[in-house]
Amino acid sequence: MTTRKNAVTFAVSAALLVSSFGISGRARGQELAATSPLTLEQAVSAALATNPAARSAAQQLAQAQAKLGQAQAQRRFSITLDSVVSGSSARVIQPPPAHETFRTLQNTLTIPLHLGRRTGFASQQASEQLSAAQAAFQSARLALAGQTAAAYYDLLRKQALLNVAQTALEQAARALSDAQKRERAGDVAQLDVLQAQVPVASAQAALGKAENDVEIARQTLNDLTGRPLDAPLTVADVTGPPPSFPYTLPQVRALVLERSADVRAADAVVRADTAALSAARLYREPSVSLQAIDIRSNDQTSFSRLDTVQAAVTIPLSDGGLGRQQVREAEAALAQGRAQAESTRRTALVGISAAYLTARSARTQRTAALAARDIAQITYDKTVLGYRQGLFPLINVLNAQNALAQARITYIQALYDAASARSALESALSGGIASGGAGAGPGAVPGAAPTALPPLSSSPAGAGNPGTSPAGTSTTGPGAGGKVGP
């Protein structure tokens, strides 16, 4: 009697937990339904507009633009004024007077003539450095967009897993209730009731972990998009049937070398280092300037005013080896830049190959996981029916229930892995900001992002949707902005 009473109490508490979870889930869903779901494009745009990493990248680009302005200003007309006032005490060779004290004012206007090539190479170097900074700016924004997309898909994944955990608890509670009814009717032994209590307890623990995972994923996406960490957030599901790939592996390798922001930045650095080496080799180049000098003095033995116009030529004769060492430094920097450019190309090729193969494999795994989930659902339904008719023992139901839960989890993982892999592949091939023109945010470089891959195709109603069961029913869990369920 004591054991039966404990079993009944356990079943009642499990049913109350499921009921309360459903009520809280509906309340939360109604609360979030009042706000429109956040789309992936909106999330990326918000991250690029508000995230500190995006602002930091924009300031680095502004610094490169200012350096180019400085280099160009050195080639423009400039004039400097030097004014020197002096007091002198002198002895005169032919008096009178034999000794005098006088003051002198000298004003000198200097106009440099940029006839050499060093300033031109300096301007070219700054221009290439700006090109490298623009590409690095795009790369930083692309990395931020990738982080935001990953967080977006992770939140969708965690919400779908939360729905699976809720459904698993409901199924375990129903199995326990069936076992108790049959035990009271004398159809099964009390052992069935005890066996049915274990999945309920396990499902309760899994549900608590799933709720915590959803909250962490929501806070991560809120942080990336500049929202308060604890702000409610509804996201729209973006999954669909696996699209076909418009390019082959050799084609994506060629495209990434053409479009990659990192490759463009590395090439611009090589061009800047080449200009810097050319400028360093001109360390003996003469400099020419025009000077207008006006000297006024109350010296009684000399001119009271002297105006002079002169051209000054400065020829470096010896610098103690400074110029040669600067040339060596520039040569080493150029060699390093070329090696870095080659390394960047190889990294881009390896990365795009991995992204392509991962996306292709994830697409296959998604299809297989969907078929496995549907089979597990049919097996579970038939096993439950057989158990209620006395054809199967309870252990078969528990095994089928566990297999169905695992199949649902595997399918959800494969579903969002495929979507995330496809998004990563598109971003890598676009060379700019992916996801619906999100690159047109503050500080974006006009015309810098090539055309991206064709977008993911839309899915027919219920086709491959994580919230659609084989029977065509759908489930929306707490905080879910789309159909994300078993």
Secondary structure, DSSP 8 states (H G I E B T S, - for coil): -HHHHHHHHHHHHHHHHHHHHHHHHHHHHHHHHTS--B-HHHHHHHHHHH-HHHHHHHHHHHHHHHHHHHHHHTTS---EEEEEEEEEEEE-SS-SSSEEEEEEEEEEEEEEE--SSHHHHHHHHHHHHHHHHHHHHHHHHHHHHHHHHHHHHHHHHHHHHHHHHHHHHHHHHHHHHHHHHHHHTTSS-HHHHHHHHHHHHHHHHHHHHHHHHHHHHHHHHHHHTT--TT----B-----S----SS-HHHHHHHHHHH-HHHHHHHHHHHHHHHHHHHHTTTT--EEEEEEEEEEE--TTS-SEEEEEEEEEE-----TTHHHHHHHHHHHHHHHHHHHHHHHHHHHHHHHHHHHHHHHHHHHHHHHHHHHHHHHHHHHHHHHHHHHTTSS-HHHHHHHHHHHHHHHHHHHHHHHHHHHHHHHHHHHHHSS--SSSTT-STT--TT-S-----------TTTT-TTB-TTS-B---TT-SS----
